[in-house]
Amino acid sequence: MRLLEFESKKILKKYQIPIPPGILISADTPIDIKHPMMLKAQIPIGGRSKSGGILEASTTDEAKAGIERLLFTRVKGYKPGTVLMEEKLEIDREFFLAITYDTVAKAPIAIFSIEGGVDIEAVSFRKPGILRKERFSIRSRLPQYRAREIISETGITGKPLQELGMILSKLADIFLDYDATLVEINPIVRTTNGRYVALDCHLEIDDDALFRHKDIEALSNSKGRLDSSRSMTDFERQALAIDQIDHRGVAGRVIAFDGSLGLIIGGGGASLTAFDAIQSHGGNPANYCEIGGNPSVRKVKELVQLILSQPNIQKIAVIMNVVSNTRVDLVARGIIKGILATEKIPSETVAVFRIPGAWEDEGFKILSKYGVAHQDRTVSIDQAAQIAVKKLNC
């Protein structure tokens, strides 16, 4: 879940990271400004300045016109429910700070750049010396002395090193305390009077950890928070509720389409590969779906039952990459239970089952008992998709 900028900055303020003075504006908020302000549409996506989502106002009339424009115009597909109005700062220099997760090393990683602002990724590619990355331990966190060591390798010294090191260390605390996948300040600025202020903040929380942060979980369901150009369907909301049955694994992140082949596919790149392969072989997916991380039998069963409840569904395709963190037998049991709960015949309902990996022999025995053909790792995802489409069209 990606927080809006003002929501992220509340957390920064809680950790005593300076932010610009400002207020949150809605359609009926009275406005009277005394000095130049920045007007920032509150949407959960970056690149606002290039898309007209950030405006400057020097007078009250300009502020009113700018706020009205932002509130009643879609920015990158979103219609903001609020605008963050902040004091325009006199900036001397910009930096970039971030904490994210290194999925290869299985550890958080701190990132610092001596330049910040728009297109920092492209700038750092052209100037590799401006950016420093360093992994750190979850157990020891990122103490200030270590944060200063990371930053000092870019040539920063003196008071700037102390100030930025303190902020980077606190950013790591936020990352760990809130189960974040990314927390980024871009830019952190030094003003002309020597203050260090977080001008913008991007904070993403792991969806699977939201049950530990009820206040943040409630934000995603708050009415009027934002209006996307695409609203979640009842079917997708029911799927989300299934995923929230318990914390074990993922089973229920679904996007509805109008096809006839229900998909139960693994997350990440493999799910996109399977979805594209179905289409490339002439299939018409009824949904995009991600399962993984060893979901419970109940969650898989409920998800299958929900997908099969849609009137346009003829068969389902179950396709995942070789899994080590998901038991094949539990998925197979959930698939069979979900099909039987809809009073359908498993062997006639499953167009393909391709999940090789942990406990696959036990899973294949369950499927064989109900006459469901299964594919092992010798069958590629593309071949499994072709099998599914062929059976659907028989």
C-alpha positions in Angstrom: 0.0 0.0 0.0 1.4 3.4 -1.0 0.6 6.2 1.4 -0.3 9.7 0.2 2.4 12.4 0.7 0.7 14.0 3.6 0.2 10.6 5.3 3.9 9.8 4.8 4.9 13.2 6.2 2.9 12.6 9.4 5.1 9.6 10.0 8.2 11.7 9.3 7.1 14.3 11.7 6.5 11.6 14.4 10.2 10.6 14.0 11.3 14.3 14.2 12.3 14.6 10.5 11.6 18.2 9.5 8.9 18.8 6.9 7.7 22.1 5.4 4.9 24.1 7.1 1.6 23.3 5.5 -2.0 22.3 5.7 -4.3 19.8 3.9 -6.9 21.4 1.7 -10.2 20.0 0.6 -12.9 21.6 -1.6 -14.5 23.6 1.3 -11.3 24.8 3.1 -11.0 28.6 3.5 -7.8 29.9 1.9 -5.8 33.0 2.7 -2.1 32.9 2.0 0.6 35.5 3.0 3.6 34.2 1.0 4.3 31.9 -1.9 3.0 28.3 -1.5 3.3 25.0 -3.3 0.0 23.1 -4.1 0.5 19.4 -4.4 -2.2 17.0 -5.5 -2.5 14.0 -3.1 -2.3 10.9 -5.4 -0.5 7.6 -4.8 1.9 7.9 -7.7 5.0 9.7 -8.6 5.8 12.1 -11.5 3.2 14.7 -10.4 5.2 17.7 -11.4 5.5 16.6 -15.0 1.8 15.9 -15.1 0.5 19.2 -13.7 0.0 17.8 -10.2 2.2 20.4 -8.5 1.5 24.1 -8.8 2.9 27.3 -7.3 0.8 30.1 -6.0 1.9 33.6 -4.8 -1.5 35.1 -4.0 -4.8 33.9 -2.4 -6.6 34.1 -5.8 -3.8 32.0 -7.5 -4.1 29.5 -4.6 -7.8 29.2 -4.9 -7.6 28.7 -8.7 -4.8 26.2 -8.4 -6.6 24.1 -5.8 -9.8 24.1 -7.8 -7.9 22.9 -10.8 -6.2 20.1 -8.9 -9.3 18.9 -7.1 -11.4 18.8 -10.3 -8.9 17.5 -12.8 -7.5 14.0 -13.0 -3.8 13.7 -12.5 -2.3 10.5 -14.0 -5.7 8.8 -13.8 -6.5 10.0 -10.2 -8.8 12.7 -9.0 -7.3 13.9 -5.8 -9.6 14.3 -2.8 -7.2 16.7 -1.1 -4.3 19.1 -1.9 -1.3 19.6 0.3 -0.5 23.3 0.5 3.0 23.9 1.8 5.2 26.9 2.2 7.6 27.4 -0.7 11.2 27.1 0.6 14.3 28.8 -0.6 16.5 25.9 -1.6 20.3 25.9 -1.5 20.9 22.2 -2.3 19.0 18.9 -2.9 19.8 15.4 -1.8 18.2 11.9 -2.1 17.6 9.5 0.8 15.9 6.1 0.7 15.6 2.7 2.4 14.4 -0.2 0.4 14.8 -4.0 0.4 17.5 -6.1 -1.4 15.5 -9.2 -2.4 18.8 -11.0 -3.4 20.7 -10.4 -0.2 17.4 -10.6 1.9 18.4 -7.4 3.7 17.3 -3.7 3.8 19.5 -1.3 1.9 20.2 2.4 2.5 20.6 4.7 -0.5 22.1 8.2 -0.5 22.7 10.6 -3.4 24.4 14.0 -3.4 21.8 15.0 -6.0 18.0 14.8 -5.7 14.9 15.8 -7.5 13.2 14.7 -10.7 14.6 11.7 -12.7 17.2 10.9 -10.0 17.5 7.3 -11.4 18.6 8.6 -14.8 21.0 11.1 -13.2 22.6 8.5 -11.1 23.1 6.2 -14.1 24.9 9.0 -15.9 26.9 9.9 -12.8 27.4 6.7 -10.8 29.7 8.5 -8.2 26.9 10.6 -6.8 25.0 7.7 -5.3 26.0 5.3 -2.5 24.2 2.1 -1.5 24.8 -0.1 1.6 23.0 -3.0 3.1 22.4 -3.2 6.9 21.1 -5.7 9.4 17.5 -5.7 10.6 18.8 -6.6 14.1 21.3 -3.8 14.5 19.2 -1.4 12.4 21.1 1.6 11.0 22.8 3.5 13.8 23.7 7.1 13.1 27.5 6.5 13.0 26.9 3.9 10.2 24.6 6.2 8.3 27.3 8.9 8.5 29.9 6.5 7.2 27.7 5.7 4.2 27.1 9.4 3.4 30.7 10.4 4.0 31.8 8.1 1.1 30.2 10.6 -1.3 32.4 13.4 0.1 29.9 15.0 2.5 31.5 16.3 5.7 30.9 18.5 8.7 27.5 19.6 9.8 25.7 18.4 6.6 27.1 14.9 7.4 25.7 15.0 10.9 22.3 16.2 9.8 21.9 13.9 6.9 23.2 10.9 8.9 20.6 11.5 11.6 17.8 11.7 9.0 19.0 8.5 7.2 19.1 6.6 10.5 15.6 7.7 11.4 14.4 6.7 7.9 15.7 3.2 8.5 13.7 3.1 11.8 10.6 4.1 9.9 11.2 1.4 7.3 11.5 -1.4 9.9 8.9 -0.1 12.4 6.2 0.2 9.6 7.1 -3.0 7.7 7.8 -0.8 4.6 9.0 -2.0 1.2 10.2 1.5 0.4 10.6 4.8 2.2 12.1 7.6 0.2 12.7 11.3 0.6 13.3 13.0 -2.7 14.4 15.6 -2.3 15.7 16.3 1.2 16.7 19.9 0.8 19.1 22.3 2.6 17.4 25.7 2.7 19.3 29.0 2.3 19.1 29.4 6.1 20.8 26.0 6.6 17.8 23.8 7.6 17.3 20.3 6.3 13.7 19.6 5.3 12.0 16.6 3.6 10.3 18.3 0.6 8.6 15.1 -0.6 8.2 11.6 0.8 7.2 8.2 -0.7 6.3 5.4 1.7 5.0 2.0 0.8 3.9 -0.6 3.3 3.9 -4.3 2.7 0.3 -5.3 2.2 0.9 -8.6 4.1 1.9 -6.6 7.2 -1.1 -4.3 7.3 -2.8 -6.4 9.9 0.0 -5.1 12.3 -0.9 -1.4 11.4 -4.6 -1.1 11.8 -4.5 2.7 11.5 -2.8 2.5 8.1 -5.0 -0.4 6.9 -8.0 1.7 7.7 -6.7 4.5 5.4 -7.1 2.3 2.3 -10.8 2.0 2.9 -11.4 5.6 4.0 -14.1 7.2 1.8 -13.0 10.2 -0.3 -9.3 9.5 0.2 -8.8 9.4 -3.6 -10.7 8.6 -6.7 -9.1 6.4 -9.3 -10.2 6.3 -12.9 -10.8 2.6 -12.3 -12.9 1.6 -9.3 -12.5 -1.7 -7.6 -15.3 -4.1 -8.5 -17.4 -6.1 -6.0 -15.7 -9.2 -7.3 -12.3 -7.7 -6.5 -13.4 -6.5 -3.1 -14.6 -10.0 -2.3 -11.2 -11.4 -3.4 -9.4 -8.9 -1.2 -11.5 -10.0 1.8 -10.5 -13.6 1.1 -6.8 -12.5 1.2 -7.4 -11.0 4.6 -8.9 -14.1 6.1 -5.6 -14.7 7.8 -1.9 -13.6 7.4 -0.7 -16.8 5.8 0.4 -16.3 2.2 -1.3 -14.5 -0.6 -4.6 -15.6 -2.2 -7.0 -13.0 -3.4 -5.2 -10.2 -5.2 -7.4 -10.2 -8.2 -8.2 -7.9 -11.1 -11.3 -8.7 -13.1 -11.5 -9.1 -16.9 -14.3 -10.2 -19.2 -12.8 -13.6 -20.3 -13.9 -17.2 -19.8 -10.8 -18.7 -18.4 -10.3 -18.2 -14.6 -6.6 -17.8 -13.6 -5.0 -18.9 -10.4 -1.4 -18.0 -11.0 1.8 -17.3 -9.0 2.9 -13.7 -8.2 5.6 -11.6 -9.7 7.0 -12.0 -13.2 5.7 -15.6 -13.5 2.1 -14.4 -13.2 2.6 -11.8 -15.9 4.3 -14.5 -18.1 1.3 -16.8 -17.6 -1.2 -14.1 -18.3 0.5 -13.0 -21.5 1.0 -16.6 -22.6 -2.7 -17.4 -22.2 -3.5 -14.4 -24.5 -0.8 -15.2 -27.0 -2.3 -18.6 -27.5 -5.8 -17.2 -28.1 -7.2 -17.5 -24.6 -9.3 -14.8 -22.9 -8.5 -14.5 -19.2 -11.3 -13.8 -16.8 -9.0 -12.3 -14.2 -5.5 -11.6 -13.2 -4.6 -13.3 -9.9 -1.7 -13.8 -7.6 -1.2 -16.6 -5.0 1.9 -17.6 -3.2 3.8 -17.6 0.1 2.0 -20.8 1.3 -1.6 -19.6 1.6 -3.9 -21.7 3.7 -6.2 -24.4 2.2 -9.2 -22.3 3.2 -7.9 -19.2 1.4 -7.3 -21.1 -1.8 -10.7 -22.8 -1.6 -12.5 -19.5 -1.0 -10.7 -17.9 -3.9 -11.5 -20.8 -6.3 -15.1 -20.7 -5.2 -15.3 -17.0 -5.9 -13.7 -17.2 -9.3 -16.0 -20.1 -10.4 -19.1 -18.2 -9.1 -18.7 -15.7 -12.0 -21.2 -16.7 -14.8 -18.7 -16.2 -17.6 -16.1 -18.7 -16.2 -15.9 -22.1 -18.1 -12.7 -23.5 -16.7 -9.7 -22.5 -14.5 -6.0 -22.6 -15.2 -3.6 -23.1 -12.2 -0.1 -22.1 -13.2 2.9 -21.2 -11.0 6.6 -21.2 -11.3 8.7 -23.9 -9.5 7.8 -23.1 -5.8 9.9 -23.5 -2.7 7.8 -21.3 -0.4 4.4 -22.7 -1.2 3.3 -26.3 -0.7 1.8 -27.8 -3.8 -0.4 -30.2 -1.8 -2.1 -27.4 0.1 -2.8 -25.5 -3.1 -4.1 -28.7 -4.8 -6.4 -29.4 -1.8 -7.8 -25.9 -1.9 -8.4 -26.1 -5.6 -10.3 -29.4 -5.3 -12.3 -28.1 -2.2 -13.3 -24.9 -4.1 -14.5 -26.8 -7.2 -16.5 -29.3 -5.2 -18.1 -26.4 -3.2 -19.5 -25.0 -6.5 -20.8 -28.5 -7.3 -18.6 -28.8 -10.3 -16.4 -31.8 -11.4 -12.7 -31.2 -10.8 -11.5 -33.1 -13.9 -13.8 -31.1 -16.1 -13.1 -27.7 -14.5 -9.3 -27.6 -14.3 -7.9 -26.8 -17.8 -4.4 -27.1 -16.5 -2.5 -27.5 -13.2 1.1 -26.7 -13.4 2.7 -26.1 -10.0 6.0 -28.0 -9.5 8.0 -27.7 -6.3 7.6 -28.4 -2.6 5.4 -31.4 -1.7 4.5 -31.8 -5.4 4.2 -35.6 -5.1 1.6 -35.3 -2.4 -0.2 -32.6 -4.4 -0.2 -34.7 -7.6 -1.7 -37.6 -5.6 -4.6 -35.4 -4.5 -5.2 -34.3 -8.1 -5.0 -37.8 -9.5 -7.7 -39.0 -7.0 -10.1 -36.6 -8.7 -8.9 -37.3 -12.2 -7.2 -33.9 -12.7 -4.3 -34.0 -15.1 -1.2 -32.2 -13.8 2.1 -31.0 -15.4 5.5 -31.1 -13.8 8.5 -28.9 -14.3 9.3 -30.4 -17.7 6.3 -28.4 -19.0 7.0 -24.7 -19.4 4.6 -22.0 -18.4 4.1 -21.2 -22.0 3.3 -24.9 -22.8 0.9 -25.0 -19.8 -0.9 -21.9 -21.1 -1.2 -23.6 -24.5 -2.7 -26.7 -22.9 -5.2 -24.6 -21.0 -6.4 -22.7 -24.1 -6.7 -25.9 -26.1 -8.8 -27.6 -23.4 -11.0 -24.5 -23.0 -11.8 -24.5 -26.7 -12.5 -28.3 -27.0 
